[in-house]
Amino acid sequence: MRPRALRLALAAGAVLALGGLAGCGALGYYAQSVGGHLDMVRRARPVDEWLADTRTPTALRERLLLSQQMRDFAVKELLLPDNRSYRSYADLGRNAVVWNVVATPELSLTLKTWCYPLMGCVGYRGYFDRAAADAMAQALKAEGLDVDVYGVPAYSTLGWTNWLGGDPLLNTFIGWPEQELARLIFHELAHQVAYAKDDTTFNESFATAVERLGAARWRERRALGAAEDQAFEQRRRAFRALGLRTREALDALYRGTTSDAHKRERKAEILAGLRAELARLKTESWGGYRGYEAWGERANNATLALQAAYDELVPAFERLFEREGRDFARLHAEARRLAALPKAERRATLAAIP
């Protein structure tokens, strides 16, 4: 067996063996997971090979070159891992690498969690096949849960598969605007720096903070115009503020003592208000920008709870960065220390950062 084929076979065996630890009922899910990931690995080729191939389209060649500048910048300036991740590229022939399913109770903003070997428990279930994700979503809806299915352009294997080639660049995001591409690469690499089992909010908030801090430095280094990024940040701040207000209103409602029937009626009114405000912002403040339109149409407890996971602790990590002298090495070291703490202590420590 050739070395690459042997690595793929060993990886498949290892992941399926871990899946078996969760019981026979989970084996089918782990089989699709490892099969989907190994298909991506098989499609990936080193960026240098794509650049040397005369058949590589010019536009793709330029984006791959830019991605490697970002990758080098991530190592030298942001002190993110220097490994094989994002040094290869794969075209999957689809617009998402996986589809995630998220769910909450009908009258709660608490994400349902699924537990996995190595990763611990997380607030989503990922599928390489959209039909399988939709089937899971329908089953959860039949249980009375609020559910959302969304396409994911990239995911992190937390550095565990670097021996197999690492996480590749993908067609699902390589064509994004420059600053958005940089943000994604920095975000996914940050997951390899610090990871806390059973704490999706900590993990995603840390990666989002590194993404934002890194993107600002990238923009300065490249002397990029600030107008586009400022417009992006203004939209995102307004979107996050609206999401926060909506979550607060729903949380207060769900914690109240009124009947479930009243809570359902009021919930529908609050979500209708969210959609109306998004429509107003699109028209009056965002120049017709439609990036949040589909999200607004699907908005429910699950989408709002997921949004919170990416936003909630970002200000705390930004304060931590300032406290640590704007030094990425110290930020990463402190994030790793926090990740090793019990969850309650971790959150209390973050909350106490001045």
C-alpha positions, -999 to +999 in steps of 0.1 A: +000+000+000+013+034-009+022+058+020-007+082+013-032+054+010-018+038+042-023+071+061-059+074+049-066+038+059-051+043+094-071+075+098-103+058+089-096+029+113-087+052+141-118+074+138-142+044+134-126+028+164-133+059+184-168+059+171-173+024+184-166+037+219-199+057+217-219+026+209-230+008+178-259+032+172-233+060+165-212+040+141-232+051+110-227+087+119-190+083+125-186+064+093-201+093+073-179+117+092-147+099+085-157+091+049-165+128+042-133+140+058-111+114+039-128+124+006-117+159+013-082+148+021-080+128-011-090+158-032-065+181-016-031+188-033-003+210-019-007+246-030+027+244-047+014+217-070-016+239-079+007+268-086+029+247-108+000+232-128-005+252-160-042+242-160-049+261-127-071+291-136-054+325-131-080+337-106-075+306-084-037+309-087-039+345-074-061+335-045-038+306-036-008+329-036-027+354-014-038+327+010-002+317+015+008+352+024-020+351+049-008+318+062+027+331+067+014+363+083-007+341+107+025+324+119+048+354+121+025+381+133-003+363+151+018+334+164-007+309+151+004+273+145+031+267+118+019+233+104+004+218+073-031+233+077-041+256+048-010+247+028-031+225+004-063+231-016-093+210-026-123+217-048-152+198-033-176+206-061-202+220-036-208+253-018-204+239+018-180+214+033-205+203+059-240+211+070-245+216+107-277+210+126-284+230+157-314+227+180-330+241+212-361+235+232-392+254+219-391+278+249-354+279+257-321+294+243-300+264+255-284+245+226-288+208+224-254+192+226-239+161+211-208+144+225-178+130+206-146+112+214-117+137+218-138+168+211-162+165+240-197+179+238-206+206+213-238+224+203-241+211+167-242+179+146-223+180+113-230+161+081-212+159+049-245+152+031-272+178+031-300+152+029-287+135+060-286+169+079-322+176+068-333+142+079-318+148+114-334+182+115-368+168+107-365+142+134-356+169+159-385+191+148-408+161+153-397+162+190-409+198+192-375+215+191-365+247+173-340+236+146-317+251+120-295+236+093-267+258+078-238+253+055-203+256+069-175+268+046-147+253+068-141+234+100-111+227+122-097+194+131-079+211+160-045+201+146-051+164+152-049+156+114-018+175+105+000+142+101-026+135+073-021+168+056-040+192+079-070+213+071-071+223+035-081+255+018-114+249+000-134+261-030-161+270-004-143+301+007-111+307-014-129+332-035-141+354-006-131+390-004-096+394+009-104+405+044-130+379+048-106+352+036-080+364+061-106+363+089-116+327+082-080+314+081-071+332+113-103+319+130-098+283+121-062+283+130-071+298+164-090+267+172-057+248+171-043+271+198-068+266+226-098+243+229-120+236+259-141+204+258-178+210+264-176+248+259-186+258+224-190+295+235-154+297+248-140+281+217-159+301+192-155+334+210-117+330+213-114+322+176-136+351+167-115+374+189-083+362+172-100+366+138-109+402+145-076+412+160-057+395+133-078+410+105-071+445+118-033+438+117-036+423+083-055+454+070-028+476+084+001+455+070-015+455+035-026+491+037-060+481+026-088+507+024-107+509+057-141+518+042-151+483+032-140+468+065-157+496+085-189+489+066-186+452+074-180+459+111-208+484+113-232+458+098-219+431+121-222+453+152-257+462+144-266+426+136-250+413+169-267+441+189-301+431+174-294+395+182-285+403+218-316+424+223-337+396+209-321+370+230-325+391+261-362+396+254-368+359+247-348+348+277-369+371+300-400+357+284-390+320+288-380+326+325-413+342+332-443+326+349-469+331+321-485+302+303-467+283+275-494+295+252-487+331+260-450+325+256-455+310+222-476+339+211-451+365+224-421+346+210-437+348+175-441+386+180-405+391+191-392+371+161-414+391+138-399+422+153-364+409+146-372+403+110-388+437+106-357+454+121-334+435+098-355+446+068-352+482+080-315+480+086-310+466+051-329+494+035-320+524+057-284+516+069-268+489+048-275+501+013-295+470+004-269+445+018-287+411+019-261+391+038-283+386+068-316+381+050-316+343+048-306+341+085-335+364+094-360+343+075-348+312+095-344+330+128-355+310+158-342+299+192-315+277+176-301+304+153-300+329+181-284+305+205-257+297+179-251+334+173-244+338+211-218+311+210-197+332+185-203+365+203-207+362+240-171+361+252-154+381+225-153+414+245-137+395+274-110+381+251-104+415+236-099+429+271-076+400+279-055+409+248-052+445+261-043+433+296-016+411+281+001+440+264-014+432+230+010+403+228-004+373+210+020+348+227+007+359+261-029+359+248-026+323+235-009+311+267-036+326+288-063+311+266-047+276+270-046+281+307-083+291+308-092+261+286-078+237+312-099+252+340-133+239+351-160+257+330-174+277+359-140+290+370-131+297+333-162+319+329-157+336+362-121+344+353-131+359+319-159+379+335-135+395+360-110+408+334-112+446+337 
